């Protein structure tokens, strides 16, 4: 097992053991909440060799389930799982080999089913009022499809030489080779608890640990991993609160 997978396995184990330990300390909670979310992703790909990029903005929607299991002093502990439909990818800031801006535009949107598994800590009004929260955990994604958008004007070559910094052009024709993505995500936000449910606004950062392209010595990219900022709102209601 490589180092990245070991790190994810350790985090998953910590979440499981944390849930086991929570039954033995603090004030017990037994609250299950479900709901939906919508937001925007601001993403890029960590390419090596480097490709100059802007943030690609795309929508995301999803389903959320949360189980609050314990309150330890002022900290409410919960486990949260999600199934999201999300678009990530990259948008190039295209320059010539000499560093001059070109009229070309190119972006690639990758659609995934995304499954974060999060440990959540929150502080504040548990059933009424506002709470601040922090959460973190592993995230897994399954690739569905992709779509490239390219300008009609395309000054790719000057003679036989690619007119791009580092002569990097392989990404334009390369199919996504790794269909499963995994990494770590963490974020924070504010929740308002009311009689009709829980309203959340939050921001997250996702660090991809896998590459979208193969990365052996014979491949054009030694690294091609997701980097994503997420902003979203979530509404939850309680199925039970015992």
C-alpha positions as CSV (number, residue, x, y, z in Angstrom):
1,X,0.0,0.0,0.0
2,X,1.5,3.4,-1.0
3,X,1.9,6.3,1.4
4,X,-1.2,8.2,0.1
5,X,-3.5,5.2,0.6
6,X,-2.0,4.6,4.1
7,X,-2.9,8.2,5.1
8,X,-6.5,7.8,3.9
9,X,-6.8,4.4,5.7
10,X,-5.5,6.0,8.9
11,X,-8.0,8.8,8.7
12,X,-10.9,6.4,8.1
13,X,-9.8,4.3,11.1
14,X,-9.5,7.4,13.3
15,X,-13.1,8.3,12.4
16,X,-14.4,4.8,13.3
17,X,-12.4,4.6,16.5
18,X,-13.5,8.1,17.4
19,X,-17.1,7.0,17.0
20,X,-16.5,4.0,19.3
21,X,-14.9,6.1,21.9
22,X,-17.6,8.8,21.9
23,X,-20.1,6.2,23.3
24,X,-18.0,6.1,26.5
25,X,-17.4,9.9,27.3
26,X,-19.4,13.1,27.3
27,X,-23.2,13.6,27.0
28,X,-24.7,11.1,24.6
29,X,-26.6,12.4,21.5
30,X,-28.7,10.4,19.1
31,X,-29.7,12.8,16.3
32,X,-30.0,11.9,12.6
33,X,-30.4,14.7,10.1
34,X,-30.7,14.6,6.3
35,X,-30.9,17.2,3.6
36,X,-29.5,18.7,0.4
37,X,-26.9,21.2,-0.7
38,X,-25.9,23.4,-3.6
39,X,-22.9,25.5,-4.3
40,X,-19.9,26.3,-6.5
41,X,-16.5,24.8,-6.9
42,X,-13.4,26.9,-7.8
43,X,-10.8,24.4,-9.1
44,X,-7.5,23.8,-10.8
45,X,-5.1,21.0,-11.5
46,X,-1.6,20.8,-10.0
47,X,0.2,19.9,-13.2
48,X,3.9,19.1,-13.5
49,X,5.2,20.4,-15.9
50,X,3.3,23.5,-14.9
51,X,0.4,24.9,-16.9
52,X,-0.6,28.4,-16.1
53,X,-4.3,28.5,-15.0
54,X,-7.2,30.5,-13.7
55,X,-9.8,29.1,-11.3
56,X,-12.5,27.1,-13.1
57,X,-16.0,27.8,-11.6
58,X,-18.6,25.1,-11.8
59,X,-21.8,24.1,-9.9
60,X,-22.3,21.3,-7.4
61,X,-25.4,19.7,-5.8
62,X,-25.7,16.9,-3.3
63,X,-27.3,14.8,-0.6
64,X,-26.1,15.0,3.0
65,X,-26.7,12.8,6.1
66,X,-25.4,13.7,9.5
67,X,-25.4,11.8,12.8
68,X,-24.6,13.7,16.1
69,X,-23.4,11.2,18.7
70,X,-21.9,13.2,21.6
71,X,-21.5,16.5,23.3
72,X,-18.2,16.8,25.1
73,X,-18.1,19.9,27.3
74,X,-19.1,22.7,24.7
75,X,-18.2,20.6,21.6
76,X,-20.9,18.8,19.7
77,X,-19.4,15.8,17.8
78,X,-20.9,14.4,14.6
79,X,-20.1,12.3,11.6
80,X,-21.3,13.5,8.2
81,X,-21.5,11.7,4.9
82,X,-22.4,13.2,1.5
83,X,-23.1,12.1,-2.1
84,X,-22.4,15.0,-4.5
85,X,-22.6,15.6,-8.2
86,X,-19.7,17.9,-8.8
87,X,-17.7,19.4,-11.7
88,X,-14.0,20.1,-11.3
89,X,-11.1,20.6,-13.7
90,X,-9.0,23.5,-15.1
91,X,-9.1,26.7,-17.1
92,X,-5.9,27.7,-18.8
93,X,-4.4,31.2,-19.0
94,X,-2.8,30.7,-22.3
95,X,0.5,32.5,-23.1
96,X,2.9,32.2,-25.9
97,X,6.3,30.6,-25.5
98,X,7.7,34.1,-25.0
99,X,5.1,34.8,-22.2
100,X,2.8,37.0,-24.2
101,X,-1.1,36.6,-23.8
102,X,-2.8,34.8,-26.6
103,X,-6.5,35.0,-27.7
104,X,-6.9,31.2,-27.2
105,X,-9.1,29.9,-24.4
106,X,-9.4,26.3,-23.1
107,X,-11.1,24.7,-20.2
108,X,-11.8,21.1,-19.2
109,X,-14.8,20.2,-17.0
110,X,-14.6,16.8,-15.3
111,X,-17.9,15.5,-13.7
112,X,-17.7,13.2,-10.7
113,X,-19.9,11.5,-8.1
114,X,-18.1,12.7,-4.9
115,X,-18.3,11.0,-1.5
116,X,-16.8,12.9,1.5
117,X,-16.7,11.2,4.9
118,X,-16.3,13.9,7.5
119,X,-15.7,14.3,11.3
120,X,-17.6,17.4,12.4
121,X,-17.0,19.5,15.5
122,X,-19.3,22.4,16.3
123,X,-19.8,25.0,19.1
124,X,-22.8,27.2,19.9
125,X,-26.6,27.0,20.1
126,X,-27.3,23.3,19.6
127,X,-31.0,23.4,18.9
128,X,-31.7,27.1,18.5
129,X,-29.3,29.9,17.4
130,X,-26.0,29.9,15.6
131,X,-23.1,27.4,15.7
132,X,-19.6,27.6,14.3
133,X,-18.3,24.3,12.9
134,X,-15.1,22.7,11.6
135,X,-15.0,19.4,9.7
136,X,-12.4,17.3,7.9
137,X,-11.9,13.8,6.5
138,X,-11.2,11.7,3.4
139,X,-13.0,12.2,0.1
140,X,-13.5,9.7,-2.8
141,X,-14.8,10.5,-6.3
142,X,-15.8,8.4,-9.3
143,X,-15.3,10.0,-12.7
144,X,-18.4,10.1,-15.0
145,X,-17.5,12.2,-18.0
146,X,-15.6,15.3,-19.2
147,X,-16.2,18.2,-21.6
148,X,-13.6,20.5,-23.2
149,X,-14.3,24.0,-24.3
150,X,-11.9,25.6,-26.8
151,X,-11.9,28.9,-28.6
152,X,-12.3,29.0,-32.4
153,X,-9.1,30.9,-32.7
154,X,-6.3,28.5,-31.8
155,X,-2.7,29.6,-32.3
156,X,-1.2,26.4,-31.1
157,X,1.8,26.3,-33.3
158,X,4.3,28.7,-34.9
159,X,5.7,26.6,-37.7
160,X,6.3,23.1,-36.2
161,X,6.9,24.4,-32.7
162,X,4.1,24.5,-30.1
163,X,3.6,28.1,-29.1
164,X,3.1,27.4,-25.3
165,X,5.3,27.8,-22.3
166,X,7.5,24.6,-21.8
167,X,5.9,23.3,-25.1
168,X,3.3,21.6,-22.9
169,X,0.3,20.7,-25.2
170,X,-0.4,17.0,-24.4
171,X,-3.3,17.8,-22.1
172,X,-5.5,18.9,-25.0
173,X,-5.8,15.4,-26.6
174,X,-5.2,13.2,-23.5
175,X,-8.2,11.2,-22.2
176,X,-8.7,11.0,-18.4
177,X,-6.8,7.9,-17.5
178,X,-7.6,7.5,-13.8
179,X,-11.3,7.2,-13.1
180,X,-11.1,7.2,-9.3
181,X,-10.0,10.3,-7.4
182,X,-9.2,10.5,-3.7
183,X,-7.8,13.0,-1.2
184,X,-8.4,15.1,1.9
185,X,-10.9,17.8,2.5
186,X,-11.4,20.3,5.4
187,X,-13.6,23.3,5.9
188,X,-15.5,25.5,8.3
189,X,-18.7,27.5,8.4
190,X,-21.8,28.7,10.3
191,X,-25.0,26.8,11.0
192,X,-28.3,28.5,12.1
193,X,-30.6,26.1,14.0
194,X,-34.4,26.8,13.8
195,X,-37.7,25.0,14.4
196,X,-37.9,24.1,10.7
197,X,-34.3,22.8,10.3
198,X,-30.6,23.5,10.1
199,X,-29.2,26.1,7.6
200,X,-25.5,25.9,6.8
201,X,-23.1,28.0,4.9
202,X,-19.5,26.8,4.5
203,X,-16.2,26.8,2.6
204,X,-13.9,23.8,2.1
205,X,-10.6,23.1,0.5
206,X,-9.8,19.8,-1.2
207,X,-6.3,18.4,-1.8
208,X,-6.2,15.6,-4.3
209,X,-3.8,12.8,-3.6
210,X,-4.3,10.9,-6.9
211,X,-3.6,12.1,-10.5
212,X,-6.0,12.3,-13.4
213,X,-3.3,11.1,-15.8
214,X,-0.7,8.3,-15.5
215,X,2.5,9.5,-14.0
216,X,5.3,7.1,-15.0
217,X,8.5,8.4,-16.5
218,X,7.2,7.7,-20.0
219,X,4.0,9.8,-19.4
220,X,3.9,13.6,-20.2
221,X,2.9,14.6,-16.6
222,X,4.5,13.5,-13.4
223,X,1.7,15.1,-11.5
224,X,-1.9,16.1,-12.3
225,X,-4.0,16.3,-9.1
226,X,-7.1,18.3,-8.2
227,X,-7.0,21.4,-6.0
228,X,-10.5,22.7,-5.3
229,X,-12.2,25.4,-3.2
230,X,-15.9,24.8,-2.4
231,X,-18.5,27.2,-1.2
232,X,-22.0,25.9,-0.6
233,X,-25.2,26.1,1.4
234,X,-26.9,23.1,3.0
235,X,-30.4,22.5,4.5
236,X,-30.9,19.7,7.0
237,X,-33.9,18.4,9.0
238,X,-34.0,15.9,11.8
239,X,-35.3,12.4,11.2
240,X,-35.1,11.8,14.9
241,X,-33.6,13.4,18.0
242,X,-33.5,11.2,21.0
